[in-house]
Amino acid sequence: MNLRRQTLIAIGFTMIAVVIIVMLYGFVVMEKGYADLEQRQARMEGDRAFALINDHNRAVDAILRDYAAWNETYDFAAGGGPEYLEVNLGAELFQNTKIDVMEFFDRDARYIGGAQLNRSAGELEPISPEVEAAVQRAGIIEETIRTGNATFGYIAAPAKALMVVTEPILHTDDSGPIGGAMLMITYLDEDRLAEFSTLFSRPISMAVPSRPADGIPVAANGFGVVRLNDSTIAGLTPVVDVHGGQIGLLSVEVPRDIYQNGMKTVTSFLLSALLIGAVFSALALVLIDRQVLQRMHSIILQVEKIRNSGTQHRIEGVTGDDELTGLAVSINAMVTEITSANHRYQSLAETAKELNIVIAADHRVEYMNPAAEAWFGIAWHPTLPVTTLVPEFDSELFDEAMSAVNQQRSLRRELQIEREGGLRILDATIIPAIDEQGGVGGMTMIARDVTEQRRREEERLRLARLETLGAVAASVSHQFNNLMTIVQGNLMLGRQMIDDPEMTLRFIGIADEAVARAQIETNKLVTFAHGGEPILQQIAIQKVIGEAVRVGVQDASGEVTVVVEAPALMVMVDRRQLVGAISELIRNAREATGDQGPVTVRVSTTIPWTAPAPELPPGEYVEIAISDTGQGIPESIRDRVFEVTCTTKEAACGIGLPLARSVARKHGGDVLITASGSEGTTISMLLPIQKITTTGTFLSRSPA
């Protein structure tokens, strides 16, 4: 499936999804709106029905108030005869006022007369015990007599709620004292509610705990609405007694005309919106296809043709003044630039002196420039394996090169290739070769023949080594001549003092010591000339330091202080090489102070020296630090002090530091400049150690 179809399908489904979401949202919002409107209507109807019932009770209260304010009623409550009841208590009164019970009480709240209406017979009868018990539980008679206030409200009785009104019995002029109380009750039973339903034109029912009506939640608290069926709902109004407790729910059935008519309107609206959305979506798809997708499809086809055929070099037929036209213009400019760059690269590759070889991931050589063909003496062909040109380019090297280019890194190697006339060396740089999809499709090797350059470098190093060896030989020769003069002089004195054995032995001892120092000097020449590989032996570091101090301060003034923190520390070293190296460092320190200032040699152990000398392997080392109080190493030569012939003293060859570093590195250590400034210089020699024992300090001898 091409991009055009994918885009049309995606846009189509998106538009359909948007229309559906909008319709669903509209349906939910409007449905909720009509449902809320329906519920508000149901609550209003419930409130109106409750108000109708309360209006009836108010009318009863007005009648009762007239009876309670008669003097005849007052006299009856004060102890009058039954004649009052015979005259004023009749069935017609109950029927006309639509009450069910009428009672009289004296000022002590004792019942003194009353009756209830038998609706079916149309006659009065004694009040039922259930009603009497309900009135007693409510305590409304006592409250009316005590406070003189009327009671208007509801009380609970088994199977029904009772509407009650009470009035205090007073004189006709409303004067007291209160003579008692009167009570009228209307039953809110099914018959009475049916009468209210006829007046209200809607079905009204009442639910009480002992008689739940169908579908009415007796335990509901507060106003509410319940759905009775698809066409009817009920508005619920709580009925509370005179003390504020809920005793039932008044239900008014309301037809769902608003909701049902509203949902018909919503359905019609949504169907119309769906039709309009479908038409709009179709028009939008046609417009997008013509103005965007067809033109984009044309650009893609022409780009594929430019990439595959090589005969087309421009995008044509895309007209207009919009972003797609600009895209076509940009692609044309890019194609022109790429074509020009390819021509330039091909020209450079064809005329370059460096060997240019493109290698595919399957080990084939995809391209060789003329310089490479001439150098290897092989004409390129599509199946040429790279190992034919470079045998060293085996699987291991090839995998390493591919790993580097896949990480967008370059790899540089020197390749040795056997050719007629001898071994040749190629300095090769391997870089990623990018394919048409922008990924790594192989590698490009750019190489040049550096055989003659390497030979010249080796010759230069050989000449530099000979020059260094000559300088060292001159220094050693000078020191050797001085020592031989000492040997010759002391042997001559020994012959002259042959008759004095003690003096003869003394002169011979001095000559023997000079011969030992001469051996140390000749070892320097061996170190530079033949590598001077150390002959290791286990020896205490204190003994090596003491001998090095004696050699380093010969025939000189000034004091050398030696602090050895581990005198019994054993190291594996070549004694002669190490004595010569340390003595050179002591001699340099002494000369830096003008043979006058103090020189300190401190021997201590240290943790692995990772920062100044990261090339040292992990482990413990002994540090031999030689410190002077001279002027420090000049900044101009600080980076070259370990080079042979680098010196600041006249008539010196500068072999001390190079010799010391050479010996230290042959022993697995190093020599570093750990401090240098106006207050002096500290040179540290690091050597691997074997064992640390005690701590001690001694002071070297001071030459006279």
Summary of the structure (lengths in Angstrom):
residues: 704
radius of gyration: 61.0
end to end distance: 102.9
largest distance: 184.0
contacts: 2100
relative contact order: 0.06
helix: 49%
strand: 24%
